[in-house]
Amino acid sequence: MSKKNDDDDDDDDDDDDDLTKVEKDYFLKNIDENENSNNVNERERQMERERERENIEAEERIELEKKEKEKEENERKEEDMRKWEDVYGKTVNKFVNYYRNNPQIKKITFIGGVIKGGNKIVILFEKDQYRPNYESIIRTYDEVNQEIDVVRDRILDRFMFTRVDLPNGEIALFGGQKADQEKGIYHRTRGPVLDNVALFNNDKETYVISGKMIVGRYLAAAVLLQDGRVFISGGSSDRIDCLDSCEFYDPTTKNFTPCSAKLPDAIRSHAAVLLANGEVLICGGYCRDQKTDREYLSRSVFIYDPRTNKFRKGQDMNHQRVTHTATLLPNGDVLICGGMRSMMARSTEIYNHPTGRFLMGPDMKRGRSCHSVNFLSNGSLLLCGGDSTFLGRETWEIYDPDANNFFLGREFE
């Protein structure tokens, strides 16, 4: 009996030894797996740390590049401003001060009309045109002596007129709408469309209403032809939103005569400029579709030849534009600036006269619409005001034809 029990005990010990071995193998296996898993996790953690370090380094590089670009941009702006002060600002600084020191002036409608000697610029200031007692006041600015000449507190009777500088030094304001000076020009009860021309003569200090247009119109375009007549195209009348009619004005006789040629499209708020060869470039504007009677923004271009009294189609502009400007440059090209598209445009285009093609030009520093453009005596262009004033400020800038670039001037604050 005792022997049997001893054998049983031995069997139990063998079983214990077998279990221990199995357990050891299991534990050893788990240890290996854990070690392998730990190694994998460590490698993953290490890779994650490397990725984080690479991301941090990339962010630091991006931030450094951003700061370098900002530094370069600030240096460029400072250089532009130095150039503005040294080269351009001298001609107009006193004019800016005059604007700043007269808080009753709310807007500059146009700066233009170089008078005879080439150093006087006519300025039309406006008081707040959205409020009662609307006024427009004429001044002249002598850019050589930097003096404001107070001609007289002329209160203009019109807005949205078409301006042309005549050879005798007069500035002609064609048509427009009569201003409601009690309620402001943008009040819904604004006056009728005017069918005459206002002639401003700085030397004689006169402002004379003259002539009777074939069609009273506003938002038209007008250019002085080589034969001395003024060619007036398109616009709106009191009955028709977009006109296809044109007419001539003779400054000598002060008479208007109809033009038998019709615009290919009825347009308003377009731009027109006399080309070096005597033809007229007409571009953009609001156009009325004759079939659907719907208006749309146009990028169409038409060339009018006064010799043949005919229009022909030109190559379209790159963008649709209204209330933009077109200015003939000394080299015969035309600079197209700003205007309205979905918003006020900063973009410009340059019409190359030999090829008849439009190339994109440098961007202006501010988006502008209904602004003014005029040559200064140093050959640069002064761009001023416009509906960039919806931002609450008047700004102006210079275009240098030689550098083909814009330089922003001081804000009118």
Secondary structure, DSSP 4 states (H G I P E B T S, - for coil): -HHHHHHHHHHHHHHHHHHHHHHHHHHHHHHHHHHHHHHHHHHHHHHHHHHHHHHHHHHHHHHHHHHHHHHHHHHHHHHHHHHIIIIIGGGTHHHHHHHHT-TT--EEEEEEEEETTTTEEEEEEE--TTSSS--EEEEEEETTTTEEE-------SEES-EEEE-TTS-EEEE--EE--TTT-TTSTT--PBP-SEEEEETTTTEEEEE---SS--BS-EEEE-TTS-EEEE--B-SS-SSB--EEEEETTTTEEEEES---SSEEES-EEEE-TTS-EEEE--EEE-TTT--EEE---EEEEETTTTEEEE-PPPSS--BS-EEEE-TTS-EEEE--BSSSB---EEEEETTTTEEEE-PPPSS--SS-EEEE-TTS-EEEE-SGGGGGT-B-EEEEETTTTEEEE---B-
